[in-house]
């Protein structure tokens, strides 16, 4: 069974757009796009069969399926070539038993998912593996992409830097001056990417405007303003 996914307007405007297309807004209404999947194809496999497949892949060393993201590849980007997937086996972070906190909340057996137990310290790694993998797939198909760029307050830029470094793709990050933690900041230059500090003390929208101008005059693709 062939699985598929595409971009579609959140308001239901007509049109389906390839996930490898550089598009951010619905061309009809200007609103956001979301990823849609061929649900009929996904339903062709039973729930029990999906559970068995995911269990068989869980934490295995068969690339890239040991990843908590790519172990469910059919539900993420089903058509991407495995050789273009950029993964550091993100996801599958621990459930932590919160015994004392559970008692405070009168919850008998409380467990907390800590997605910050990841390579760059935030859950953004889970999405960034998908973004950079799709970019690598686009580049393999001949798309003229020189770099990936984002405007970020920290977490997105750290994840972008790490995954672009793993893929060998240049990255450019715009950071608001004096608004990013040292732990987040040191990751970008360490990964060898261009870091631009933007003074935003009196103008919090400066990063986004510079980012928009930067994208309009370049061949770079981008993660989006504020990492969205």
C-alpha atoms as one frame of an Amber mdcrd trajectory, in Angstrom:
protein
   0.000   0.000   0.000   1.352   3.445  -0.966   0.974   6.092   1.746   0.945
   9.810   1.067   0.844  13.210   2.802   0.486  16.787   1.591  -0.147  20.376
   2.654  -3.724  21.653   2.717  -5.392  24.861   3.910  -6.711  24.726   7.469
  -9.910  26.386   6.243 -10.576  23.736   3.607  -9.750  25.820   0.544  -9.239
  23.668  -2.553  -5.763  22.540  -3.427  -3.148  20.064  -2.226   0.518  21.035
  -2.106   3.569  18.800  -2.073   5.446  18.711   1.230   8.599  19.418  -0.781
   7.154  22.675  -2.078   8.326  25.909  -0.412   4.943  27.332   0.551   3.807
  28.858   3.850   0.292  30.208   3.354  -2.809  29.190   1.486  -2.697  30.958
  -1.911  -6.473  31.395  -1.778  -7.167  32.824   1.682  -3.695  33.483   3.079
  -4.251  31.351   6.188  -2.028  28.555   7.493  -1.446  25.159   5.921  -1.502
  21.815   7.704  -0.287  18.345   6.836  -2.962  15.907   5.740  -2.554  12.160
   5.231  -4.290   9.621   3.033  -6.389   8.183   5.847  -7.946   5.471   3.684
  -4.487   4.084   2.987  -3.559   4.190   6.676  -6.798   2.411   7.596  -5.917
  -0.423   5.236  -3.576  -1.708   7.954  -5.307  -2.804  11.156  -4.622  -1.164
  14.498  -3.065  -4.393  15.745  -0.748  -4.486  12.723   0.376  -0.881  13.293
   1.087  -1.631  16.951   3.134  -4.669  16.001   5.090  -2.742  13.360   5.929
   0.114  15.726   6.880  -2.285  18.520   9.180  -4.192  16.167  10.982  -0.957
  15.252  11.179   0.540  18.745  14.801   1.424  19.666  16.168  -0.950  17.036
  19.389  -0.264  15.160  17.866  -0.473  11.692  18.183   3.084  10.399  16.129
   5.199  10.651  13.370   3.212  12.344  14.841   3.246  15.856  13.972   6.942
  16.034  10.851   7.836  17.991   9.796   9.893  14.961  10.867   7.752  12.015
   9.718   4.548  13.632   6.322   5.878  12.534   7.515   7.034   9.131   4.228
   6.151   7.393   2.481   8.618   9.699   5.062  11.371   9.205   6.527  11.692
   5.676   5.828   8.315   4.086   7.426   8.948   0.699  10.847  10.235   1.787
  13.876   8.134   0.869  15.561   6.653   3.932  18.959   7.825   2.642  17.756
  11.433   2.946  16.476  11.108   6.507  18.601  13.064   9.000  18.096  11.431
  12.375  19.947  11.261  15.678  17.456   8.750  17.039  15.445  11.518  18.631
  12.295  10.776  20.570  11.580   7.768  22.744  12.424   9.964  25.737  11.824
   8.492  29.167   8.701   8.549  31.247   9.816   9.714  34.685   8.012   8.517
  37.798   6.879  11.604  39.724   5.984   9.952  43.022   6.135  12.991  45.334
   4.417  15.288  42.837   1.730  12.671  42.292   1.037  12.586  46.003   0.646
  16.374  46.041  -1.892  16.079  43.232  -3.534  13.010  44.802  -2.623  10.964
  41.706  -1.683   7.455  42.703   0.746   6.623  39.883   1.977   9.726  38.028
   4.528   9.538  35.208   5.804  12.575  33.282   7.113  12.654  29.733  10.283
  14.741  29.584  10.868  15.670  25.959  13.744  17.938  27.018  15.897  14.811
  27.388  17.082  15.203  23.813  20.137  16.221  21.850  19.628  19.986  22.046
  17.550  20.145  25.213  14.075  20.663  23.793  11.253  18.858  21.998  12.052
  20.883  18.856  14.380  18.061  17.800  11.273  15.986  17.044  10.136  18.386
  14.350  13.560  19.424  13.145  14.502  15.920  12.060  11.502  16.081   9.711
  12.245  19.585   8.416  15.911  18.949   7.636  15.151  15.527   6.157  12.632
  17.045   3.754  15.144  19.758   2.819  17.761  17.091   2.116  15.216  15.231
  -0.020  14.492  18.446  -1.930  18.195  19.073  -2.493  18.682  15.487  -3.686
  15.921  16.146  -6.207  17.730  19.200  -7.562  16.077  22.024  -5.583  18.447
  25.063  -5.505  18.751  25.414  -1.717  21.926  26.953  -0.303  21.009  26.975
   3.380  18.188  26.707   5.903  17.309  29.769   7.975  15.147  30.603  10.973
  14.327  33.419  13.350  14.220  31.987  16.852  14.348  32.719  20.564  16.616
  29.739  21.145  15.184  26.225  21.002  14.412  26.169  17.285  17.803  27.582
  16.329  19.616  25.042  18.512  17.721  22.173  16.891  18.203  23.589  13.405
  21.943  23.976  13.973  22.336  20.408  15.213  20.393  18.739  12.413  21.863
  20.882   9.650  25.323  20.043  10.991  24.445  16.345  10.863  23.199  16.753
   7.281  26.079  18.946   6.117  23.652  21.731   5.180  24.551  25.363   6.044
  22.212  27.118   8.471  21.584  30.764   9.280  19.861  31.730  12.526  18.590
  35.134  13.609  18.543  35.554  17.381  17.241  38.468  19.475  20.200  40.037
  21.278  20.384  39.277  25.019  17.210  37.158  24.868  18.739  33.700  24.425
  20.230  31.482  27.132  23.917  30.617  26.986  23.072  26.899  26.749  21.085
  27.571  23.591  23.450  30.176  22.178  26.666  28.142  22.266  25.208  25.385
  20.103  24.948  27.368  16.851  28.558  28.570  16.402  29.779  25.218  17.705
  27.953  23.572  14.814  29.639  25.977  12.386  26.638  28.007  11.241  26.102
  31.711  10.713  24.565  33.420  13.751  23.133  36.923  13.473  22.285  38.806
  16.661  19.502  41.313  16.179  19.012  44.175  18.635  15.347  44.025  19.561
  15.146  45.911  22.855  12.568  48.349  21.484  11.374  46.365  18.505  10.456
  42.721  19.158   9.393  42.243  15.524  12.811  43.076  14.086  13.945  39.446
  13.739  10.830  38.503  11.833  11.079  41.445   9.412  14.755  40.825   8.727
  14.001  37.145   8.287  11.283  37.898   5.730  13.571  40.224   3.770  16.382
  37.678   3.939  14.187  34.935   2.505  12.784  37.160  -0.237  16.259  37.910
  -1.624  17.843  34.452  -1.366  17.568  30.845  -2.525  17.417  29.614   1.058
  14.518  27.753   2.503  13.413  28.449   6.057  11.833  27.029   9.157   9.670
  30.095   9.625   9.330  33.081  11.879   9.721  32.147  15.552  10.301  28.587
  14.438   6.675  28.065  13.432
